[in-house]
Amino acid sequence: MLPTRHRMRTSAQFSATVRSGARSGRRNVVVSVRLNTGEDTRVGFVVSKAVGNAVIRNKVKRRLRELTAQTVREHPRDLAVVVRALPAAAGASWQELGRDYAAAFDGAVRRKR
């Protein structure tokens, strides 16, 4: 579970990250990363109705939260991350989702730095 201080709460935080951050996508997710100097790392999720019904969307969000918890442990400060689930994420296995998230996150961080 992500601690409250590591969660994005406002639409302004989401917008700033998506608009000015580096983006990298894979089959199941698109990850946007922005440098957030001097602040705790914050993570937000976008899982639209295109992904599936409420049960599927929540399953995808739970999996993504667990994957991003590792990111927060490795990078506790200076990043803002938005993870957008694509419709293919609904049918993805845990391993596929993890592999796609890791590759997209690494790609976005490389572009930003």
N, C-alpha and C positions, 0 to 999 in steps of 0.2 A: 504494500500500500504506500502511496506517495504521501508524505507529510504535507499539511496544508500550505506551508511556506514554499513548497515546490510546485504548487498547482497554479496554472493561469486561471484568473477569475473574470477578467473584464474583456469586453470585445476590443478595447484599445490595445491590450497586450497581444491578442491574437492578430489583429490587423497589422500592428507594427512588425511582428515577427514574419508574417506571410509576405508583406509588401517589401520589407527591406532586408529580409534574410536570404541566405543561399538555400536553394531548393534542389533536392535530388529525389528521384522517384524510381520505384521498382513495380513489379506486377501487382503487389498487394497494398503498398503504402507510398505516400509522398511525405517526405520529411523536410521541414523548413527550419533552419537554424540561424539565429542572430546572436551576435555578441552582446552581452548584457553586463558590461563591466561593473564590478563592485557589488553586484547583487547575487542572491542565491539563484541557482539554476531553476527555471520554471518550465513546466511541461503542460501542454494543452492537447486535447484530442478533438478531431472532427470526424464523426461517424454519421453520415447522412442516411436517410431512409432508403437510398439506392442500395445500400449494403444489405438490407433485409428488414425483417420485422424486429420488434423491440427485443425479443429474446436473443436473436442473432447479433444485433447491434451491441447489446450489453456484453455478450460473450467476447466479441471482438475487442471492446473497450477494456474488459478485464485482462485479456491477454496482452494488449498494448501497454496497459499500466504496469504489468509485471515486467515487461521488457524494458520499459523506460526507467524503472526503479534502479536497474543496474547502471544505466547511464548517469543517473543522479548520484549514485555512490562513487562513480569514477570521475565525474565532473560536478562537484557540489556547488561551484560558483561560476558566474560569468556567462552562462548560456541561456537562451530562450529557445525552446523547441516546440514546434507544432507538428503533430503527427496526424495526417489525414488518411483514413482508411478508404481504399477503393473497393468497388463492388466485389472484386475477386477475393477480398479478404474473408468474406463470409464462408467460403469453401476451403480456405487454406488450412493446412495442418499447423500445429504449434511450431514445428521445425521450419516450415516454409515462411511463416510469418516472422519468426525470429531471424532467419537468414535475410529476408528482404528488409526488415527494419535495420539490422546491423549494417548492411551494405548501403542503404539510403542515408542513414545517419553519418557513416564515415564519409560518403561522397559529399554531403552537404557541409560537413566540418572542413573537409579539404578545400572546398570552394571558398568558404568564408575566411579562412586564415591565409 
